[in-house]
Amino acid sequence: MKPNIHPDYQKVVFMDTNSGFKFLTGSTKRSNETIDWEDGNTYPLIKVEISSDTHPFYTGVQKFTDKGGRVDRFLQKYNTKKNS
């Protein structure tokens, strides 16, 4: 490999902002925030909105309900029925 062209690979902590679930892994991402981990070391903290802890594919639970399409919302808003 050529020197000085690859980003630094380091250990970082990813935190799911919806559930608070945290995990330590390696990454080239950078962050100004840090966190003290269970092993006593301080690592960069990267916040994510969804992880394996909250994603429906991994949990088997759909947390978001379907609000229906635009036509259904329009009909509900004006209290009318669909003619089909």
TORPA-4810 file (N, C-alpha, C, O; in nm, 3 decimals):
<nodes>
NODE_1_0.083_-0.119_0.000_0.000_0.000_0.000_0.088_0.125_0.000_0.196_0.127_0.058_M
NODE_2_0.038_0.227_-0.066_0.110_0.354_-0.066_0.091_0.423_0.069_-0.020_0.421_0.124_K
NODE_3_0.194_0.481_0.123_0.180_0.549_0.252_0.105_0.682_0.238_0.111_0.747_0.133_P
NODE_4_0.036_0.720_0.343_-0.032_0.850_0.358_-0.148_0.874_0.262_-0.185_0.989_0.240_N
NODE_5_-0.208_0.768_0.206_-0.325_0.790_0.121_-0.450_0.722_0.178_-0.561_0.749_0.133_I
NODE_6_-0.433_0.635_0.276_-0.546_0.562_0.333_-0.587_0.626_0.466_-0.502_0.671_0.542_H
NODE_7_-0.719_0.630_0.493_-0.763_0.685_0.622_-0.721_0.593_0.737_-0.703_0.473_0.718_P
NODE_8_-0.706_0.650_0.854_-0.667_0.572_0.972_-0.784_0.485_1.017_-0.897_0.531_1.033_D
NODE_9_-0.754_0.358_1.037_-0.852_0.262_1.088_-0.836_0.257_1.239_-0.726_0.233_1.289_Y
NODE_10_-0.945_0.280_1.311_-0.938_0.285_1.457_-1.064_0.225_1.517_-1.163_0.203_1.446_Q
NODE_11_-1.061_0.198_1.646_-1.180_0.150_1.715_-1.270_0.269_1.747_-1.223_0.373_1.793_K
NODE_12_-1.400_0.252_1.723_-1.499_0.355_1.752_-1.622_0.289_1.814_-1.642_0.169_1.800_V
NODE_13_-1.702_0.369_1.883_-1.827_0.321_1.940_-1.941_0.382_1.860_-1.949_0.503_1.843_V
NODE_14_-2.031_0.296_1.810_-2.152_0.340_1.743_-2.266_0.332_1.844_-2.278_0.233_1.916_F
NODE_15_-2.351_0.437_1.849_-2.463_0.439_1.941_-2.592_0.463_1.863_-2.602_0.560_1.788_M
NODE_16_-2.690_0.376_1.883_-2.821_0.391_1.823_-2.897_0.496_1.904_-2.922_0.475_2.023_D
NODE_17_-2.933_0.608_1.842_-2.998_0.717_1.916_-3.140_0.684_1.956_-3.195_0.748_2.046_T
NODE_18_-3.204_0.586_1.891_-3.341_0.549_1.926_-3.348_0.458_2.048_-3.441_0.470_2.128_N
NODE_19_-3.252_0.368_2.064_-3.259_0.273_2.175_-3.148_0.289_2.277_-3.157_0.236_2.387_S
NODE_20_-3.042_0.361_2.241_-2.930_0.375_2.332_-2.831_0.260_2.324_-2.733_0.258_2.399_G
NODE_21_-2.855_0.163_2.236_-2.767_0.047_2.217_-2.633_0.094_2.163_-2.628_0.174_2.069_F
NODE_22_-2.524_0.045_2.221_-2.388_0.084_2.179_-2.306_-0.040_2.149_-2.322_-0.144_2.214_K
NODE_23_-2.217_-0.028_2.050_-2.124_-0.137_2.022_-1.991_-0.082_1.973_-1.986_0.022_1.907_F
NODE_24_-1.886_-0.153_2.006_-1.750_-0.115_1.972_-1.707_-0.193_1.848_-1.722_-0.315_1.843_L
NODE_25_-1.653_-0.122_1.749_-1.606_-0.186_1.627_-1.498_-0.100_1.564_-1.468_0.009_1.612_T
NODE_26_-1.439_-0.148_1.458_-1.338_-0.071_1.387_-1.400_0.007_1.273_-1.494_-0.040_1.208_G
NODE_27_-1.348_0.126_1.248_-1.400_0.210_1.141_-1.298_0.317_1.104_-1.204_0.344_1.179_S
NODE_28_-1.316_0.375_0.987_-1.234_0.489_0.946_-1.306_0.620_0.969_-1.251_0.726_0.941_T
NODE_29_-1.429_0.615_1.020_-1.505_0.737_1.047_-1.444_0.815_1.163_-1.382_0.757_1.252_K
NODE_30_-1.461_0.944_1.160_-1.410_1.035_1.263_-1.526_1.100_1.338_-1.636_1.111_1.284_R
NODE_31_-1.501_1.141_1.462_-1.601_1.210_1.541_-1.532_1.299_1.643_-1.424_1.267_1.692_S
NODE_32_-1.596_1.411_1.673_-1.545_1.501_1.777_-1.592_1.458_1.916_-1.533_1.497_2.016_N
NODE_33_-1.698_1.375_1.921_-1.749_1.327_2.049_-1.674_1.200_2.089_-1.632_1.122_2.004_E
NODE_34_-1.657_1.181_2.220_-1.592_1.061_2.271_-1.677_1.000_2.381_-1.767_1.065_2.435_T
NODE_35_-1.648_0.875_2.414_-1.720_0.804_2.519_-1.622_0.712_2.591_-1.532_0.655_2.529_I
NODE_36_-1.639_0.698_2.721_-1.560_0.603_2.800_-1.627_0.466_2.788_-1.744_0.451_2.823_D
NODE_37_-1.554_0.367_2.739_-1.609_0.235_2.714_-1.587_0.146_2.835_-1.516_0.183_2.929_W
NODE_38_-1.648_0.028_2.834_-1.643_-0.067_2.945_-1.501_-0.113_2.979_-1.476_-0.154_3.093_E
NODE_39_-1.410_-0.108_2.883_-1.274_-0.153_2.908_-1.186_-0.044_2.969_-1.066_-0.064_2.990_D
NODE_40_-1.245_0.073_2.996_-1.172_0.183_3.057_-1.107_0.278_2.959_-1.051_0.379_3.001_G
NODE_41_-1.111_0.248_2.831_-1.053_0.335_2.729_-1.157_0.434_2.675_-1.277_0.412_2.688_N
NODE_42_-1.109_0.541_2.616_-1.196_0.641_2.555_-1.189_0.626_2.405_-1.081_0.620_2.346_T
NODE_43_-1.308_0.620_2.341_-1.317_0.601_2.196_-1.403_0.710_2.135_-1.486_0.769_2.204_Y
NODE_44_-1.385_0.738_2.006_-1.476_0.829_1.937_-1.618_0.771_1.935_-1.635_0.650_1.922_P
NODE_45_-1.718_0.858_1.947_-1.859_0.816_1.949_-1.926_0.863_1.821_-1.920_0.981_1.786_L
NODE_46_-1.989_0.769_1.750_-2.063_0.801_1.628_-2.208_0.762_1.651_-2.238_0.647_1.679_I
NODE_47_-2.298_0.859_1.638_-2.440_0.836_1.661_-2.508_0.801_1.528_-2.487_0.867_1.426_K
NODE_48_-2.590_0.695_1.532_-2.666_0.651_1.415_-2.813_0.644_1.452_-2.847_0.623_1.569_V
NODE_49_-2.900_0.660_1.354_-3.044_0.658_1.382_-3.101_0.517_1.388_-3.204_0.495_1.452_E
NODE_50_-3.036_0.423_1.322_-3.088_0.287_1.321_-2.972_0.189_1.320_-2.870_0.212_1.255_I
NODE_51_-2.987_0.080_1.393_-2.885_-0.024_1.399_-2.955_-0.159_1.401_-3.077_-0.166_1.386_S
NODE_52_-2.879_-0.264_1.421_-2.939_-0.397_1.428_-3.032_-0.410_1.549_-3.114_-0.502_1.553_S
NODE_53_-3.021_-0.321_1.646_-3.106_-0.325_1.765_-3.246_-0.273_1.736_-3.342_-0.314_1.802_D
NODE_54_-3.262_-0.184_1.638_-3.393_-0.125_1.610_-3.444_-0.150_1.469_-3.559_-0.116_1.440_T
NODE_55_-3.363_-0.207_1.379_-3.407_-0.230_1.242_-3.506_-0.346_1.237_-3.478_-0.452_1.294_H
NODE_56_-3.621_-0.329_1.170_-3.723_-0.435_1.167_-3.674_-0.568_1.109_-3.724_-0.673_1.147_P
NODE_57_-3.577_-0.564_1.017_-3.527_-0.689_0.961_-3.463_-0.776_1.070_-3.478_-0.898_1.068_F
NODE_58_-3.391_-0.714_1.163_-3.323_-0.789_1.268_-3.413_-0.815_1.389_-3.400_-0.919_1.453_Y
NODE_59_-3.503_-0.723_1.419_-3.587_-0.739_1.537_-3.712_-0.819_1.510_-3.767_-0.880_1.601_T
NODE_60_-3.760_-0.820_1.384_-3.883_-0.889_1.350_-4.006_-0.810_1.389_-4.118_-0.861_1.379_G
NODE_61_-3.989_-0.686_1.433_-4.099_-0.602_1.477_-4.102_-0.476_1.393_-4.001_-0.407_1.380_V
NODE_62_-4.218_-0.448_1.335_-4.234_-0.325_1.259_-4.279_-0.217_1.356_-4.388_-0.226_1.411_Q
NODE_63_-4.196_-0.115_1.377_-4.228_-0.011_1.474_-4.305_0.105_1.413_-4.370_0.181_1.485_K
NODE_64_-4.298_0.120_1.280_-4.366_0.231_1.216_-4.493_0.180_1.150_-4.490_0.079_1.079_F
NODE_65_-4.603_0.247_1.172_-4.729_0.205_1.113_-4.749_0.276_0.980_-4.703_0.389_0.961_T
NODE_66_-4.818_0.210_0.890_-4.845_0.267_0.758_-4.961_0.364_0.772_-5.068_0.328_0.820_D
NODE_67_-4.941_0.486_0.729_-5.045_0.587_0.739_-5.135_0.589_0.616_-5.228_0.669_0.610_K
NODE_68_-5.110_0.504_0.521_-5.190_0.501_0.400_-5.136_0.597_0.297_-5.048_0.679_0.324_G
NODE_69_-5.191_0.586_0.177_-5.145_0.671_0.069_-5.211_0.808_0.072_-5.290_0.838_0.161_G
NODE_70_-5.177_0.890_-0.028_-5.231_1.026_-0.034_-5.382_1.025_-0.054_-5.452_1.107_0.005_R
NODE_71_-5.433_0.933_-0.136_-5.578_0.927_-0.161_-5.650_0.890_-0.034_-5.751_0.952_0.000_V
NODE_72_-5.600_0.790_0.038_-5.665_0.748_0.162_-5.666_0.860_0.266_-5.766_0.880_0.335_D
NODE_73_-5.555_0.934_0.277_-5.551_1.045_0.372_-5.647_1.156_0.331_-5.710_1.218_0.417_R
NODE_74_-5.658_1.183_0.200_-5.750_1.285_0.152_-5.894_1.245_0.184_-5.972_1.327_0.234_F
NODE_75_-5.929_1.121_0.156_-6.065_1.074_0.182_-6.097_1.078_0.331_-6.209_1.111_0.370_L
NODE_76_-6.002_1.043_0.412_-6.024_1.046_0.557_-6.037_1.190_0.606_-6.119_1.219_0.693_Q
NODE_77_-5.958_1.280_0.551_-5.960_1.419_0.592_-6.095_1.483_0.563_-6.147_1.560_0.644_K
NODE_78_-6.152_1.452_0.447_-6.278_1.512_0.406_-6.396_1.421_0.430_-6.506_1.446_0.381_Y
NODE_79_-6.374_1.313_0.505_-6.479_1.222_0.548_-6.564_1.172_0.432_-6.686_1.176_0.436_N
NODE_80_-6.498_1.124_0.329_-6.568_1.069_0.214_-6.528_0.924_0.198_-6.434_0.877_0.262_T
NODE_81_-6.600_0.853_0.111_-6.571_0.711_0.087_-6.523_0.693_-0.055_-6.563_0.767_-0.146_K
NODE_82_-6.438_0.595_-0.073_-6.384_0.565_-0.205_-6.490_0.488_-0.285_-6.549_0.393_-0.234_K
NODE_83_-6.514_0.528_-0.408_-6.610_0.460_-0.496_-6.536_0.358_-0.581_-6.488_0.392_-0.689_N
NODE_84_-6.528_0.236_-0.535_-6.462_0.135_-0.617_-6.536_0.007_-0.618_-6.493_-0.089_-0.682_S
</nodes>
